[in-house]
Amino acid sequence: MPCSIYSGTSCSVYSGIKCSDRSGIFSFESDELGGAARIAPVLYWGEDPEAAIFAAVDQARLTHRSARSLLVTDIFVRSAVRLLQGETGPIIDVLQAVRDERASQIRQASQDDVLVQTRADFRFFDDSLKNALKLLNRSARETAMGLGQSCHAEHALPVILNILAKNVEYRESLRINALIGGDSAARAMLIGLLLGIRAKPDEIPAQWQEAWKAGGTQL
């Protein structure tokens, strides 16, 4: 296990980046999902799944240390690891299973667990999923009006869960996300994180792949 904010110690997770202890002097009480959206590079960097989970939460906490933001980070990175390890079933069910597992774990967890430290409220995830499913078969416009478009977790997470629950392929999911509008970038990164793990090569348009290889200049 790498040196981690989970342990409440000073450390350097990445070269040149100093992590604080629980004082949070290097981050803000932001409940946006920008920190959670950076999970994919950390998973690519980390060879050990458990180490990658800790590192993903550490890097998110550098900029977004609110309970909601870190809860989303924790659930999504653990879900991504499960998918990488070959877990089957709808992605929304994988997320729910991770949520249930983590809710059970923190009842007996020590203060080293970030969800204990932040007093994670799993009702936030539950309410987000409930609201997401209410608008499952609605248009992008109706979804935007019903769930909101802002960058804050209370709006972003329900939209993400709504799109993932539709169980449609990679490109269509990102198209729906773009049509919903608002702060779609972080949402797309989290949607793409989970769907991309299972996506077949031909599900990702060749033009997108070529633009990515060119450094995004053709997008």
C-alpha positions as CSV (number, residue, x, y, z in Angstrom):
1,M,0.0,0.0,0.0
2,P,1.5,3.4,-0.9
3,C,1.9,6.3,1.5
4,S,-1.6,7.7,1.6
5,I,-3.8,10.4,3.0
6,Y,-5.9,7.6,4.2
7,S,-3.3,7.0,6.9
8,G,-3.2,10.7,7.9
9,T,0.5,11.0,7.2
10,S,2.4,13.5,5.1
11,C,3.5,11.9,1.9
12,S,4.3,12.2,-1.8
13,V,2.0,10.1,-4.0
14,Y,3.5,11.5,-7.2
15,S,6.8,13.0,-7.8
16,G,6.8,16.7,-6.8
17,I,3.3,16.6,-5.3
18,K,3.0,16.8,-1.6
19,C,-0.1,15.4,0.1
20,S,-1.2,17.0,3.3
21,D,-2.6,15.3,6.3
22,R,-6.2,15.6,7.3
23,S,-5.9,19.4,7.7
24,G,-6.9,19.7,4.1
25,I,-4.7,22.8,3.5
26,F,-4.1,21.8,-0.1
27,S,-7.7,21.5,-1.2
28,F,-11.2,22.9,-0.8
29,E,-14.6,21.7,0.4
30,S,-15.7,21.5,-3.3
31,D,-18.4,19.0,-4.0
32,E,-17.7,19.1,-7.8
33,L,-16.5,15.9,-9.4
34,G,-13.3,17.2,-11.1
35,G,-11.2,15.1,-8.7
36,A,-13.2,12.0,-9.3
37,A,-13.0,12.5,-13.0
38,R,-9.2,12.1,-12.9
39,I,-9.5,8.4,-11.9
40,A,-8.6,6.8,-15.3
41,P,-4.9,8.0,-15.5
42,V,-4.3,6.8,-11.9
43,L,-5.7,3.4,-12.8
44,Y,-3.4,3.3,-15.8
45,W,-0.4,4.3,-13.7
46,G,-1.0,1.9,-10.9
47,E,-0.1,-1.8,-11.3
48,D,-1.6,-2.9,-8.0
49,P,-5.4,-2.4,-7.8
50,E,-5.5,-1.7,-4.1
51,A,-2.7,0.9,-4.4
52,A,-4.5,2.5,-7.4
53,I,-7.7,2.8,-5.3
54,F,-5.8,4.7,-2.5
55,A,-3.9,6.9,-5.0
56,A,-7.1,7.8,-6.9
57,V,-8.7,9.1,-3.7
58,D,-5.5,10.8,-2.6
59,Q,-5.3,12.8,-5.9
60,A,-9.0,13.7,-5.7
61,R,-8.5,15.0,-2.2
62,L,-5.8,17.4,-3.3
63,T,-8.4,19.5,-4.9
64,H,-11.9,18.2,-3.9
65,R,-12.2,17.1,-0.2
66,S,-15.9,17.3,0.4
67,A,-17.6,14.2,1.6
68,R,-19.7,13.9,-1.5
69,S,-16.9,14.3,-3.9
70,L,-14.8,11.7,-2.1
71,L,-17.7,9.3,-1.8
72,V,-18.2,9.4,-5.6
73,T,-14.4,9.0,-6.1
74,D,-14.3,6.0,-3.8
75,I,-17.3,4.2,-5.3
76,F,-16.3,4.8,-8.9
77,V,-12.7,3.8,-8.6
78,R,-13.6,0.6,-6.9
79,S,-16.3,-0.1,-9.5
80,A,-13.7,0.5,-12.2
81,V,-11.3,-2.0,-10.6
82,R,-14.1,-4.6,-10.5
83,L,-14.8,-4.1,-14.2
84,L,-11.1,-4.4,-15.0
85,Q,-11.1,-7.6,-13.2
86,G,-13.9,-8.9,-15.3
87,E,-17.0,-8.5,-13.2
88,T,-20.1,-8.9,-15.3
89,G,-23.6,-7.5,-15.1
90,P,-25.0,-4.0,-15.7
91,I,-22.6,-1.3,-14.7
92,I,-25.3,0.3,-12.5
93,D,-25.5,-3.0,-10.5
94,V,-21.7,-3.0,-10.1
95,L,-21.9,0.5,-8.6
96,Q,-24.7,-0.5,-6.3
97,A,-22.8,-3.5,-5.1
98,V,-19.7,-1.4,-4.3
99,R,-21.9,1.1,-2.5
100,D,-23.4,-1.7,-0.4
101,E,-20.0,-3.2,0.3
102,R,-18.5,0.1,1.4
103,A,-21.5,1.0,3.6
104,S,-21.0,-2.3,5.4
105,Q,-17.3,-1.9,5.7
106,I,-17.2,1.5,7.3
107,R,-19.4,0.4,10.2
108,Q,-16.3,-1.3,11.5
109,A,-13.6,0.7,9.7
110,S,-10.9,2.7,11.5
111,Q,-10.3,6.5,11.1
112,D,-7.8,5.6,8.3
113,D,-10.8,5.1,6.0
114,V,-11.6,8.2,4.1
115,L,-15.3,7.5,4.2
116,V,-15.1,7.4,8.0
117,Q,-13.0,10.6,8.1
118,T,-15.6,12.5,6.0
119,R,-18.6,10.9,7.6
120,A,-19.9,9.7,4.2
121,D,-23.6,9.8,3.8
122,F,-24.7,7.0,1.6
123,R,-28.2,8.4,1.4
124,F,-26.7,10.9,-1.1
125,F,-25.8,8.1,-3.5
126,D,-29.1,6.4,-2.9
127,D,-31.1,9.5,-3.5
128,S,-29.1,10.3,-6.6
129,L,-29.8,6.8,-8.0
130,K,-33.5,7.0,-7.1
131,N,-33.8,10.4,-8.9
132,A,-31.8,9.1,-11.9
133,L,-34.1,6.1,-12.4
134,K,-37.2,8.2,-12.2
135,L,-36.1,9.9,-15.5
136,L,-34.6,6.8,-17.2
137,N,-36.8,7.0,-20.3
138,R,-37.0,10.7,-20.7
139,S,-35.4,13.0,-23.3
140,A,-32.1,14.7,-22.8
141,R,-34.0,18.0,-22.3
142,E,-36.3,16.5,-19.7
143,T,-33.4,14.9,-17.9
144,A,-31.6,18.3,-17.8
145,M,-34.6,20.0,-16.4
146,G,-35.3,17.2,-13.9
147,L,-31.8,16.5,-12.6
148,G,-29.9,19.7,-13.3
149,Q,-26.9,20.6,-15.3
150,S,-24.4,22.1,-12.8
151,C,-21.0,20.8,-11.8
152,H,-22.1,20.1,-8.2
153,A,-22.4,16.5,-7.2
154,E,-26.1,16.8,-6.4
155,H,-26.7,17.4,-10.1
156,A,-23.8,15.7,-11.8
157,L,-24.1,12.3,-10.1
158,P,-27.8,11.7,-10.9
159,V,-27.1,12.5,-14.5
160,I,-24.2,10.1,-14.7
161,L,-26.2,7.3,-13.0
162,N,-29.1,8.0,-15.3
163,I,-27.0,7.6,-18.4
164,L,-25.2,4.5,-17.1
165,A,-28.6,2.9,-16.2
166,K,-29.7,3.3,-19.8
167,N,-27.2,0.6,-20.6
168,V,-26.4,1.9,-24.1
169,E,-23.1,1.8,-25.9
170,Y,-20.2,4.1,-25.4
171,R,-20.7,6.6,-28.2
172,E,-24.4,7.0,-27.6
173,S,-23.9,7.5,-23.9
174,L,-21.5,10.3,-24.5
175,R,-23.9,11.8,-27.1
176,I,-26.7,11.8,-24.5
177,N,-24.4,13.4,-22.0
178,A,-23.5,16.2,-24.4
179,L,-27.2,16.8,-25.2
180,I,-28.0,17.2,-21.5
181,G,-25.6,20.1,-21.5
182,G,-24.2,22.0,-18.6
183,D,-21.0,20.9,-17.1
184,S,-20.7,17.8,-19.2
185,A,-16.9,17.3,-19.2
186,A,-16.4,15.7,-15.8
187,R,-19.6,13.7,-16.3
188,A,-18.2,12.4,-19.6
189,M,-14.9,11.4,-18.0
190,L,-16.7,9.3,-15.3
191,I,-19.1,7.8,-17.8
192,G,-16.3,7.0,-20.2
193,L,-14.2,5.5,-17.4
194,L,-16.7,2.7,-16.8
195,L,-18.1,2.2,-20.2
196,G,-14.6,2.4,-21.8
197,I,-13.4,-0.6,-19.8
198,R,-16.0,-2.8,-21.5
199,A,-16.1,-1.0,-24.9
200,K,-15.1,-2.9,-28.0
201,P,-12.6,-1.1,-30.2
202,D,-15.2,-0.4,-32.9
203,E,-17.5,1.2,-30.3
204,I,-15.1,4.2,-30.1
205,P,-15.2,6.1,-33.3
206,A,-12.0,6.0,-35.3
207,Q,-12.1,9.8,-35.7
208,W,-12.0,10.1,-31.9
209,Q,-9.1,7.7,-31.6
210,E,-7.2,9.5,-34.2
211,A,-7.8,12.9,-32.6
212,W,-6.7,11.5,-29.2
213,K,-3.5,10.2,-30.8
214,A,-3.0,13.7,-32.4
215,G,-3.2,15.3,-29.0
216,G,-6.9,16.3,-29.2
217,T,-6.2,18.9,-32.0
218,Q,-8.8,17.3,-34.3
219,L,-11.7,17.1,-31.8
